[in-house]
Structures are given as structure tokens and as C-alpha cells.
Amino acid sequence: MMTDADILLDIDQKDVDAKEIAERLRFITMFTSFEFVRLVVYETRKGFHLYFWTSKPKPSAKDKVMIQLALGSDYRREIFNYLRICMTPLPKKWNVLFQSKYDKEGNKVSEEVHSGRTLKLEEEIMALYETKEVVV
């Protein structure tokens, strides 16, 4: 998906722990200059795509890969992202999540869905993060 989000997570499991993600966000905020200001979550066939926006300063490409990995994004995706950002010049579209996926025959096999479940997850993660009640 083309987005202006700063941090893109691909979580390949359905049992996402909002408290765990909020704790990781709070830890990153404590030890870096990044604040997370917005979150949008989509459900996929395997799990979830999480899109985070940060306040200024914006994270560099290396920061993004490190943060995405620390927040639990698919490690294979993040290793490939790391290899992409080491290229010269840096590809314009190196940090992407696909809204839809298709099989070899062109049949759609997965699609991002925004639902009541994802809205609840968005609200829960950001509420825990913003209250600063999360223990790190």
C-alpha cells in the first residue's frame, strides 16, 4: 500500500497483544527522539498490517527498519528492507505493504480489511501508549 506512514509493520499472527506493542512503542520513545502520533490497523489473511505516523524528527531508513523489527514486524521482511536500504541509490519504494496479494493464477488470496476488530486494536494500542501507564 502506498502510504505516507513512517513505520509499517507486517505481523503474521492473529493473536496480537496490544499491551506488548504499546510497551515496545513506549520503550522506543524513551530511548529515541520518536513519538508515535497516529496508528491505522488492517487485518490480513495471516495477521495484521500496522501503519504508524511519528512526529518530527522523521525516522531515517535505518531507523525505520530497526523500529519495525523492534515492534515485531516479520523479520524476513525487515532483513530484505535492510538489504534494500543498503543499496545506492536508495530505492524510492523500499518499505511497502501490499493491500492485496494474488496467487499464480491471478486470484486474490489476501486483502487488507479495516473492521471493528482493527479499530478496537488501534484504540487499545494508542490508549495504552499515550497514557504512559505501560511498564517497560
C-alpha positions in Angstrom: 0.0 0.0 0.0 1.3 3.4 -0.9 1.2 5.5 2.3 2.9 8.4 4.0 3.1 6.4 7.2 6.6 6.3 8.8 6.5 2.8 10.3 4.9 -0.2 8.6 4.5 -3.5 10.4 3.7 -6.8 8.9 2.6 -9.1 11.8 1.9 -12.6 10.6 -0.2 -13.8 13.6 -3.8 -13.2 14.7 -3.2 -13.1 18.4 -1.7 -9.6 18.6 -1.0 -8.3 22.2 -1.9 -4.6 22.3 -0.1 -4.1 25.6 3.1 -5.7 24.2 3.1 -3.3 21.2 2.3 -0.3 23.4 5.2 -1.3 25.8 7.6 -1.5 22.8 6.4 1.9 21.5 6.9 3.4 24.9 10.4 1.9 25.2 11.3 3.3 21.7 10.0 6.7 22.7 12.0 6.6 26.0 15.3 6.0 24.2 14.9 7.8 20.9 13.5 11.1 19.7 10.5 9.5 18.1 6.9 10.0 19.2 4.1 7.9 17.7 1.1 10.1 16.9 -1.3 8.0 14.7 -2.0 4.3 14.0 -4.1 2.6 11.4 -4.5 -1.2 11.5 -5.7 -3.6 8.8 -6.4 -7.3 9.1 -4.9 -9.6 6.5 -5.4 -13.3 5.9 -2.4 -14.2 8.1 -2.4 -11.3 10.6 -2.2 -7.5 10.6 -0.6 -4.6 8.9 0.0 -1.7 11.3 0.8 1.8 9.9 2.3 4.3 12.4 3.0 8.0 11.9 5.6 9.8 14.0 6.1 13.5 14.9 9.2 15.2 13.9 12.0 14.4 13.5 11.1 11.7 11.0 13.0 8.4 11.2 15.7 7.7 8.6 15.5 4.5 6.5 17.8 2.7 9.0 15.7 3.9 11.9 12.6 2.6 10.2 14.0 -0.9 9.8 15.2 -1.0 13.4 11.9 0.2 14.8 9.9 -2.1 12.6 11.9 -5.1 13.7 11.7 -4.0 17.4 7.9 -3.7 17.1 7.6 -7.3 15.9 7.3 -6.9 12.1 8.1 -10.0 10.1 11.9 -10.5 10.5 12.3 -11.8 6.9 10.6 -8.6 5.6 12.9 -6.4 7.7 16.1 -8.2 6.6 15.1 -7.6 3.0 14.3 -4.0 3.8 17.7 -3.7 5.4 19.3 -5.0 2.2 17.3 -2.6 0.2 18.4 0.5 2.2 22.0 -0.5 1.8 21.6 -0.1 -2.0 23.0 3.0 -3.7 20.9 4.9 -4.6 18.2 4.1 -2.1 15.1 2.8 -3.9 12.1 5.1 -3.7 9.7 2.3 -2.8 11.6 0.1 -0.4 9.2 0.0 2.6 5.9 -1.3 1.3 3.0 -3.5 2.4 0.6 -4.8 -0.2 -3.1 -4.1 0.1 -3.9 -7.3 -1.8 -2.0 -10.4 -2.7 -2.6 -12.8 -5.6 -1.7 -16.3 -6.5 0.0 -17.5 -9.7 -3.4 -17.7 -11.5 -4.3 -14.1 -10.6 -6.8 -15.0 -7.9 -6.8 -12.7 -4.8 -5.7 -14.6 -1.8 -5.4 -11.8 0.8 -6.6 -8.3 1.2 -6.3 -5.6 3.9 -9.6 -5.1 5.8 -10.4 -2.3 8.1 -13.1 -3.5 10.6 -14.4 -3.1 14.1 -11.7 -5.5 15.3 -8.9 -3.4 13.8 -10.5 -0.1 15.1 -10.5 -1.6 18.6 -6.9 -2.7 18.3 -5.9 0.8 17.1 -7.7 2.4 20.0 -6.3 0.0 22.6 -2.7 0.3 21.4 -2.7 4.1 21.3 -4.6 4.5 24.6 -2.0 2.3 26.4 0.8 4.1 24.7 -0.5 7.6 25.3 -1.4 7.1 29.0 2.2 6.2 29.7 0.9 3.6 32.1 2.8 0.9 30.3 5.6 -0.6 32.3 8.8 -1.0 30.3 
